Amino acid sequence: MSDLITVTNLTKRYGDFTAVDGISFSVHRGETFGILGPNGAGKTTTLEMIEGLKSITAGEVVLDGLSVKNRPRDVKHRIGVQLQASSFFDGLNLKELVETFASLYGRKVDAMQLLRQVQLEDKWKSRVKELSGGQKQRLSIAVALVNDPLAVFLDEPTTGLDPQARRNLWDLIENIKAKGKTVILTTHYMEEAEVLCDRVAIMDHAHIIALGTPQELLKQSDVGSTIEFRANRRPPTEIIQQLPAVQQMDAEDHGFKLLTIDPEKTLPALFAVEAQHGFKIFDLQLRQATLEDVFLKLTGRKLRE
Amino acid sequence: MANTLATLTSSSIKMFVRNRQAVFFTLFVPIVIMTIFGLIGFDTEPKIKVGLVVDSPTPATAEFLTQLKKVPAFDITTGPEATERNALDDGDRTVVLLVPDDLIPTGPVQNPRSLTVLQNTGQLQQAQTASSVLQQILDQTILAVAQAPPLFRLDVQAVNSRNLKYIDFLLPGIVALAVMQMAVFSVSFLFVDYKERGILKRLVATPMKPYQFVSANVITRLIVAVVQAAILIAVGVFAFKAHVIGSLWLLLPAVILGGIMFLGLGFAISGLAKTVDAVPAIANLIVFPMLFLGGTFFPTDTMPGWLQNIVQYLPLTYLSHSLREVMTQGSGWAAIQHDLLWMGLWSIVLVFLANLTFGFEEKRV
């Protein structure tokens, strides 16, 4: 049983509005699984149904062999949860807070060790309201780990953080993964999904519109990378057009724009042509395709609009 | 999971004690109210204001006036008739006495003089008290003048009787009021805040059962209610010289039952209020009338009959009445059974209501 979570035809309806429409996927043990999509796509609702926080209208979620519908409490014992914009009690310091949450699982934990893991050891005496945005998110991850869960759910963990705090959190998530935990996260940052996730499900309008490793998604959706350069004199355009993996070429005077599905093949060939025909390339730019492009291609919209 | 409840309760107590606002409203405000109402001093009865109009009294009449001035309940002003009549018209005198110079005769009497008493009809009760005191002094004076031996003597002995002062009446009311305010407001504000900030949702994401978290908060506030009652009674007794004669142990079931009743109300309100801003509006709508009608500051039996019929069923009335029975009357179990029973009924109703309105999860489809 290599799948930790199996989601089958999961559906959530509020009256006439369908927030999640019959989606199915599974999450392997030990992988980092990302749900990517714009606001309102149904990412959070999906996560909260799996976590047993929202009732399931139709379909089924099985986690570690347990049906979430029938045994929500047993499932909650096996998972750790970070909610979007979660806040905590004001009257307790971080150490007391971690210990209080551990007691909710009937456990005793080494709170300082957990705080050390999220680099908040020095702050153990502080109150939550004294923490920065990044520190709050790290605390909330520490609290999600109090029960030594099989899977950790992170709902937009880096939204609203500055780039440094975001990278800091990425390291933390990598560490959690390295400890063998399965991580399920939602995000609307493409970059984040590409860096962190083994597999990504792209959600839009209550449906999963694509699922796979970031590489697979790029390949499947057939979006290429762009190579741009200028040359000191006009190179042989017909040869450049024939370079390996090039799909399309735009040439204006001395400026070239190549669309390629595999820049790793195109670039060396381009340099060979340069040496052979004695022109000089400058202003070379490579823009690799991202999940952003995949999303644009699949939906015709940008991810964050 | 007894461990869960114990840890949650100890966390909850820490949070309550560290919340300055909660401590302020739990102890400081009731003490301020007690001080203000204690200082107003409803105890000292106003003196009867007596205006005296007299020219040049004979020695016997002067003796009578001396006696008159010794009456502690009288506040005597002497002046010309016109001035005193004006003062009476303005309501500044209860009675004005027009005393003839030779009111008290020194010899045999043919033609008894009369002392005219002008009464303020607006203060008829006090005016009549004044008249009867006057009559008494007159009688004594006449006996003294006639040198007749008194037929009997009034023997007044000082007995240290239990004089109910206003502070004695007030203290149980303040304790009841304080328990109500603490229970209703601390719970309703806190839980709406928890709901708004997603803290309750975060708790639902753990395997904890909601009743465990609610119980921890209820236990915390019942402990606070008992400590609060003890401190307020101590302040009343030591700082305001209130008399508490009943068994303090009997207060315990009343305070705890009252606490449960008002915590139920607090949870019901936190279920009704969608935002923290809505809490004071809803809570005060219910609590404020009770504050004045529930026997905190005035006895309910001075109210008109129809109002008494409503007021006697208010939750706060039962709590303040039971506390007052024990503290000022020294009554036993039997006298407060009825109040406790009604508080029990109210608790059931309010906890039921709280179950209907309050939930950890948003009551959404």
HADDOCK unambig.tbl for C-alpha pairs under 7 A between the chains (distance, minus, plus):
assign (segid A and resid 14 and name CA) (segid B and resid 365 and name CA) 6.52 0.50 0.50
assign (segid A and resid 51 and name CA) (segid B and resid 205 and name CA) 6.90 0.50 0.50
assign (segid A and resid 53 and name CA) (segid B and resid 204 and name CA) 6.75 0.50 0.50
assign (segid A and resid 53 and name CA) (segid B and resid 205 and name CA) 6.15 0.50 0.50
assign (segid A and resid 73 and name CA) (segid B and resid 207 and name CA) 5.04 0.50 0.50
assign (segid A and resid 76 and name CA) (segid B and resid 205 and name CA) 6.56 0.50 0.50
assign (segid A and resid 76 and name CA) (segid B and resid 206 and name CA) 5.67 0.50 0.50
assign (segid A and resid 76 and name CA) (segid B and resid 207 and name CA) 5.37 0.50 0.50
assign (segid A and resid 77 and name CA) (segid B and resid 207 and name CA) 5.95 0.50 0.50
assign (segid A and resid 81 and name CA) (segid B and resid 205 and name CA) 6.77 0.50 0.50
assign (segid A and resid 83 and name CA) (segid B and resid 202 and name CA) 6.97 0.50 0.50
assign (segid A and resid 86 and name CA) (segid B and resid 198 and name CA) 6.26 0.50 0.50
assign (segid A and resid 87 and name CA) (segid B and resid 197 and name CA) 6.26 0.50 0.50
assign (segid A and resid 87 and name CA) (segid B and resid 198 and name CA) 6.64 0.50 0.50
assign (segid A and resid 87 and name CA) (segid B and resid 199 and name CA) 6.03 0.50 0.50
assign (segid A and resid 88 and name CA) (segid B and resid 199 and name CA) 5.95 0.50 0.50
assign (segid A and resid 91 and name CA) (segid B and resid 15 and name CA) 4.44 0.50 0.50
assign (segid A and resid 91 and name CA) (segid B and resid 18 and name CA) 6.31 0.50 0.50
assign (segid A and resid 91 and name CA) (segid B and resid 19 and name CA) 6.93 0.50 0.50
assign (segid A and resid 92 and name CA) (segid B and resid 15 and name CA) 6.40 0.50 0.50
assign (segid A and resid 100 and name CA) (segid B and resid 7 and name CA) 6.46 0.50 0.50
assign (segid A and resid 100 and name CA) (segid B and resid 8 and name CA) 6.42 0.50 0.50
assign (segid A and resid 100 and name CA) (segid B and resid 11 and name CA) 6.95 0.50 0.50
assign (segid A and resid 103 and name CA) (segid B and resid 3 and name CA) 6.97 0.50 0.50
assign (segid A and resid 103 and name CA) (segid B and resid 4 and name CA) 4.93 0.50 0.50
assign (segid A and resid 103 and name CA) (segid B and resid 7 and name CA) 6.47 0.50 0.50
assign (segid A and resid 104 and name CA) (segid B and resid 4 and name CA) 5.70 0.50 0.50
assign (segid A and resid 104 and name CA) (segid B and resid 206 and name CA) 6.62 0.50 0.50
assign (segid A and resid 104 and name CA) (segid B and resid 207 and name CA) 6.77 0.50 0.50
assign (segid A and resid 104 and name CA) (segid B and resid 208 and name CA) 5.19 0.50 0.50
assign (segid A and resid 105 and name CA) (segid B and resid 206 and name CA) 6.92 0.50 0.50
assign (segid A and resid 105 and name CA) (segid B and resid 207 and name CA) 6.22 0.50 0.50
assign (segid A and resid 105 and name CA) (segid B and resid 208 and name CA) 6.67 0.50 0.50
assign (segid A and resid 106 and name CA) (segid B and resid 1 and name CA) 6.43 0.50 0.50
assign (segid A and resid 106 and name CA) (segid B and resid 3 and name CA) 6.64 0.50 0.50
assign (segid A and resid 106 and name CA) (segid B and resid 4 and name CA) 5.75 0.50 0.50
